[in-house]
């Protein structure tokens, strides 16, 4: 999601192939996050998580922190690397994620509404500015997210900013059944948060790409 150089863009034009190790890990798991996929039953029977993640399903060329942080990188064209969309109920988990991302070698610049919104500014204005000025958006989709109209508004704003997605919208599911995955996102792979530490690494890798 963070552009670096012309060479990196050229590599993005070619879909990377999963490595043999990743292929064996994903055997028997769902190949798509779309609930219409016929592999849903096999995913449940194998005891695996109900979806695949971008971080697991592809093996792109590595991106170095030095490349991302280079002064000439297009990264600096936007104010934030990632905008975190979440329910207020999940704030504690989101704060852990933000602390993790900002502590990485890439020093990701995260927009967290309760921390970074300017006092006195209109809520909608701050959100729209953050969406437009972020390279990508992580959506923590929990039962609380699905019940909150404001969260759905954030999701729609992000999708409106990048209708074709291109990896910029990163759905993260936690405690949500596959059947409840928002229909607006069903063309996107998602990360299923079971083990927090592993999911945080997957989110970091997805943002880096």
C-alpha positions as CSV (number, residue, x, y, z in Angstrom):
1,X,0.0,0.0,0.0
2,X,3.0,2.3,0.4
3,X,4.5,3.2,-3.1
4,X,8.3,3.4,-3.1
5,X,9.8,3.5,-6.6
6,X,9.1,2.9,-10.3
7,X,10.6,-0.6,-9.9
8,X,8.2,-1.4,-7.1
9,X,5.3,-0.3,-9.2
10,X,6.4,-2.6,-12.1
11,X,6.6,-5.5,-9.7
12,X,3.1,-4.8,-8.6
13,X,1.8,-5.3,-12.1
14,X,2.7,-9.0,-11.8
15,X,0.7,-11.1,-9.4
16,X,3.1,-12.9,-7.1
17,X,2.9,-16.6,-6.7
18,X,2.6,-18.2,-3.3
19,X,5.6,-20.1,-2.2
20,X,5.5,-23.9,-1.8
21,X,5.6,-23.5,2.0
22,X,2.6,-21.1,2.0
23,X,0.8,-23.3,-0.5
24,X,1.0,-26.3,1.9
25,X,-0.1,-24.2,4.8
26,X,-3.1,-23.0,2.9
27,X,-4.1,-26.4,1.6
28,X,-7.6,-27.2,2.7
29,X,-8.3,-23.6,3.7
30,X,-10.6,-21.2,1.9
31,X,-9.0,-19.6,-1.1
32,X,-11.3,-16.6,-1.0
33,X,-13.0,-14.5,1.6
34,X,-16.2,-14.4,-0.4
35,X,-19.0,-16.0,1.5
36,X,-20.4,-17.4,-1.7
37,X,-17.3,-19.6,-2.0
38,X,-18.1,-23.4,-1.8
39,X,-15.0,-23.9,0.3
40,X,-16.7,-22.5,3.4
41,X,-17.6,-25.9,4.7
42,X,-14.1,-27.3,4.2
43,X,-12.6,-24.4,6.2
44,X,-14.9,-25.1,9.1
45,X,-14.3,-28.9,9.0
46,X,-10.5,-28.4,9.0
47,X,-10.7,-26.2,12.1
48,X,-8.9,-23.4,10.2
49,X,-9.8,-19.7,10.4
50,X,-12.8,-18.7,8.3
51,X,-10.8,-16.7,5.8
52,X,-7.5,-16.2,4.2
53,X,-5.4,-13.1,4.5
54,X,-3.4,-11.1,2.0
55,X,-0.4,-11.6,4.3
56,X,-0.7,-15.4,4.0
57,X,-2.0,-15.9,0.5
58,X,0.8,-14.2,-1.5
59,X,4.5,-13.9,-1.3
60,X,5.5,-10.6,-2.8
61,X,9.1,-9.3,-3.2
62,X,10.2,-8.0,0.2
63,X,10.0,-4.3,0.9
64,X,12.8,-2.8,3.0
65,X,12.2,-0.2,5.7
66,X,15.0,1.8,4.1
67,X,13.2,2.0,0.8
68,X,9.9,3.0,2.5
69,X,11.7,5.7,4.6
70,X,13.7,7.1,1.6
71,X,13.3,10.9,1.3
72,X,12.2,10.5,-2.3
73,X,9.5,7.9,-1.5
74,X,6.0,8.7,-2.6
75,X,5.1,7.8,1.0
76,X,5.5,11.4,2.0
77,X,2.9,12.6,-0.4
78,X,0.3,11.8,2.2
79,X,0.0,12.7,5.9
80,X,-0.7,9.2,7.1
81,X,0.3,5.7,6.2
82,X,-2.8,4.1,7.6
83,X,-6.2,5.2,8.9
84,X,-7.7,2.9,11.5
85,X,-11.5,2.5,11.3
86,X,-13.0,0.9,14.4
87,X,-15.8,0.9,17.0
88,X,-15.3,2.8,20.2
89,X,-15.9,-0.5,22.0
90,X,-12.7,-1.9,20.5
91,X,-10.5,1.1,21.3
92,X,-8.2,-0.8,23.7
93,X,-7.3,-3.4,21.0
94,X,-6.8,-0.6,18.4
95,X,-4.5,1.3,20.7
96,X,-2.4,-1.9,21.0
97,X,-2.3,-2.2,17.2
98,X,-1.3,1.4,16.7
99,X,1.4,1.1,19.3
100,X,2.8,-1.9,17.5
101,X,2.7,-0.3,14.1
102,X,4.3,2.9,15.2
103,X,7.0,1.0,16.9
104,X,8.1,-0.9,13.8
105,X,11.3,0.0,11.9
106,X,9.0,1.7,9.3
107,X,7.5,3.9,12.0
108,X,4.1,3.8,10.4
109,X,2.1,7.0,10.8
110,X,-1.3,6.0,12.0
111,X,-4.5,8.1,12.2
112,X,-6.4,7.3,15.4
113,X,-9.5,9.5,15.6
114,X,-9.7,10.0,19.3
115,X,-6.0,10.9,19.5
116,X,-5.3,12.7,16.3
117,X,-8.5,14.6,15.4
118,X,-8.1,18.4,15.9
119,X,-10.2,19.7,18.8
120,X,-13.1,21.9,17.6
121,X,-13.1,20.4,14.1
122,X,-16.2,18.8,12.7
123,X,-16.1,15.0,13.1
124,X,-17.1,14.2,9.5
125,X,-14.5,16.7,8.2
126,X,-11.7,15.2,10.2
127,X,-12.6,11.7,9.1
128,X,-12.9,12.6,5.4
129,X,-9.5,14.4,5.6
130,X,-7.9,11.4,7.3
131,X,-9.3,9.0,4.7
132,X,-8.1,11.2,1.8
133,X,-4.7,11.7,3.4
134,X,-3.9,8.1,4.2
135,X,-2.3,5.5,1.9
136,X,-4.5,2.7,3.2
137,X,-7.2,1.9,5.7
138,X,-7.5,-0.9,8.3
139,X,-11.0,-1.8,9.2
140,X,-11.4,-3.7,12.5
141,X,-14.7,-5.5,11.8
142,X,-16.2,-6.7,15.1
143,X,-19.8,-7.2,16.2
144,X,-19.6,-3.7,17.6
145,X,-18.4,-2.3,14.2
146,X,-21.3,-4.0,12.4
147,X,-23.9,-2.5,14.8
148,X,-22.4,1.0,14.6
149,X,-23.8,3.3,11.8
150,X,-20.8,5.6,12.2
151,X,-18.4,2.6,11.5
152,X,-20.3,1.8,8.3
153,X,-20.0,5.5,7.3
154,X,-16.3,5.3,7.7
155,X,-16.2,2.1,5.7
156,X,-18.2,3.7,2.8
157,X,-15.9,6.8,2.9
158,X,-12.8,4.6,2.5
159,X,-14.4,2.6,-0.4
160,X,-15.5,5.8,-2.1
161,X,-11.9,7.0,-1.9
162,X,-10.6,3.8,-3.6
163,X,-13.5,2.1,-5.3
164,X,-11.3,-0.6,-6.9
165,X,-9.5,-1.3,-3.5
166,X,-6.1,-2.3,-4.9
167,X,-5.0,-3.4,-1.5
168,X,-5.6,-0.1,0.2
169,X,-8.6,-1.3,2.2
170,X,-7.5,-4.0,4.7
171,X,-10.4,-5.7,6.4
172,X,-9.6,-7.4,9.8
173,X,-12.3,-9.6,11.2
174,X,-12.5,-10.4,14.9
175,X,-15.3,-12.5,16.5
176,X,-17.4,-12.1,13.3
177,X,-18.9,-15.1,11.4
178,X,-18.1,-15.4,7.8
179,X,-21.8,-14.9,6.9
180,X,-21.8,-11.5,8.6
181,X,-18.8,-10.2,6.6
182,X,-20.0,-6.9,5.1
183,X,-21.2,-7.4,1.5
184,X,-19.5,-4.2,0.5
185,X,-16.1,-5.9,1.2
186,X,-16.8,-9.3,-0.2
187,X,-14.5,-8.8,-3.2
188,X,-11.5,-8.3,-0.8
189,X,-9.4,-10.8,1.1
190,X,-9.4,-10.2,4.8
191,X,-7.3,-11.0,7.9
192,X,-9.0,-13.1,10.5
193,X,-7.8,-12.1,14.0
194,X,-7.4,-15.2,16.1
195,X,-3.9,-14.9,17.6
196,X,-3.3,-11.2,18.2
197,X,0.4,-11.2,17.7
198,X,0.2,-13.1,14.4
199,X,-2.6,-10.8,13.1
200,X,-0.6,-7.7,14.0
201,X,2.3,-9.0,11.8
202,X,-0.1,-9.7,9.0
203,X,-1.5,-6.2,9.2
204,X,1.9,-4.7,9.2
205,X,2.9,-6.8,6.1
206,X,-0.3,-5.8,4.3
207,X,0.3,-2.1,5.0
208,X,3.9,-2.4,3.8
209,X,2.8,-3.9,0.5
